[in-house]
């Protein structure tokens, strides 16, 4: 009796490992995108707090550039995966997913997250 594996057995093991790797990579990329979306929600919460402070101190809501949060207003040359904007009249802030410069989301479609002064979340479909 010969010891060892046949070619068919080895091929079956390689196929199973390939399937497990494909599933693992797709789940990994989804987890990464969810983490990036969580960062956007965190920064939006910081922007909301800064907008409330501006309203209490000066009586107006301001644009992102006038806040001391450090959120990027465009996607060029930044480490972040979102650009941020706040509506001056209402204080509602929006994070828009960047798609240029190798920052394409998993779904290949840009999405937005928004947070208003009342604490209501909104946006388009995405993570």
Buried (B, 14 or more C-beta within 10 A) or exposed (E): EEEEEEEEEEEEEEEEEEEEEEEEEEEEEEEBBEEBBEBBBEBBBBBBEBBBEBBEEEEEBBBBEBBEBEBBEEBEEBEBBBBBBBBEEEBBBBBBBBBEEEBBBBEEEBBBBBBBBEEEEEBEEBB
